[in-house]
Amino acid sequence: MAEKAKNKKQNAIQMFFRETTGELRKVSWPTWTEAKQLTGLVIVVMIFVGIILGLIDGAARELLVILLG
């Protein structure tokens, strides 16, 4: 019985890596063109959101300056 428990612990680690590699093989990886397009889209959205947040921050700062004197 003790050997089975010991083997299960060793096999659990091996099983984890086996299952992980199996799942990674199932992943639908994007093509190079898709990856470039999606990266560009993410960068554009980040810039847009950054500008929006910057404007909101500036407006809030100005509002606080007006309200607090």
C-alpha positions in Angstrom: 0.0 0.0 0.0 2.8 2.4 0.8 4.3 1.9 -2.6 1.1 2.8 -4.4 0.8 6.1 -2.4 4.4 6.9 -3.3 3.9 6.1 -7.0 0.7 8.2 -7.1 2.6 11.3 -5.9 5.3 10.8 -8.6 2.7 10.0 -11.2 0.7 13.1 -10.3 3.5 15.4 -11.4 4.1 13.4 -14.6 0.3 13.4 -15.3 0.1 17.2 -14.8 2.8 17.8 -17.5 1.3 15.2 -19.8 -2.2 16.8 -19.5 -0.7 20.3 -19.9 1.1 19.4 -23.1 -2.1 17.6 -24.4 -4.2 20.7 -23.7 -1.6 22.9 -25.5 -1.8 20.7 -28.6 -5.6 21.4 -28.7 -5.1 25.2 -28.7 -6.0 26.9 -31.9 -2.9 29.1 -32.4 -3.3 32.2 -34.5 -1.3 32.7 -37.7 1.5 35.2 -37.8 -0.8 37.7 -39.7 -3.6 37.3 -37.1 -1.1 37.7 -34.3 0.2 41.0 -35.8 -3.3 42.3 -36.4 -4.5 41.5 -32.9 -1.3 43.0 -31.4 -1.9 46.2 -33.3 -5.5 46.2 -32.2 -4.5 45.8 -28.5 -2.0 48.7 -28.9 -4.6 51.0 -30.5 -7.2 50.2 -27.7 -4.6 50.8 -25.0 -3.7 54.2 -26.5 -7.4 55.1 -26.8 -8.2 54.1 -23.2 -5.1 55.9 -22.0 -6.2 59.1 -23.7 -9.7 58.8 -22.3 -8.4 58.1 -18.7 -5.9 61.0 -19.1 -8.7 63.4 -20.0 -10.9 62.2 -17.2 -8.0 62.6 -14.7 -7.3 66.1 -16.0 -11.0 67.1 -15.8 -11.3 65.6 -12.2 -8.1 67.5 -11.2 -9.4 70.8 -12.5 -12.8 70.2 -10.9 -11.1 69.6 -7.5 -9.0 72.7 -7.9 -12.1 74.8 -8.6 -14.1 73.2 -5.7 -11.3 73.4 -3.2 -10.1 76.8 -4.1 
